Amino acid sequence: MVNFGTKIRALRYEKHLTQKQLAEQVGVAVSAISAYESGSRYPSYDVLIHFAHIFHVSTDYLLGLDKCKSINVSGLNEDEISIITQLVDLLRQRKG
């Protein structure tokens, strides 16, 4: 579980969630979120799956097995998905 705590903290910041808000969504104590983020404790499988759903990432991403972060486009129509794809391509071109 490489950098699990760092990933959870970064994802939580991206969503503008406090540890308390995340704890409520997952159904754990705030102290558990703090322990996960500090790396002194690791979540159960159920909590890991909750994190993946909340942050729209794979459990493999959270565990450091997959370096690719995905974007959940469910609920968007084909035109909206196309716009997002074009934006990603444009950003990649600017970096390359």
Stockholm file with secondary structure:
# STOCKHOLM 1.0

chainA/1-96         MVNFGTKIRALRYEKHLTQKQLAEQVGVAVSAISAYESGSRYPSYDVLIHFAHIFHVSTDYLLGLDKCKSINVSGLNEDEISIITQLVDLLRQRKG
#=GR chainA/1-96 SS CTTHHHHHHHHHHHTTCCHHHHHHHHTSCHHHHHHHHHTSCCCCHHHHHHHHHHHTCCHHHHHTSCCCCCCCCTTCCHHHHHHHHHHHHHHHHHHC
#=GC SS_cons        CTTHHHHHHHHHHHTTCCHHHHHHHHTSCHHHHHHHHHTSCCCCHHHHHHHHHHHTCCHHHHHTSCCCCCCCCTTCCHHHHHHHHHHHHHHHHHHC
//
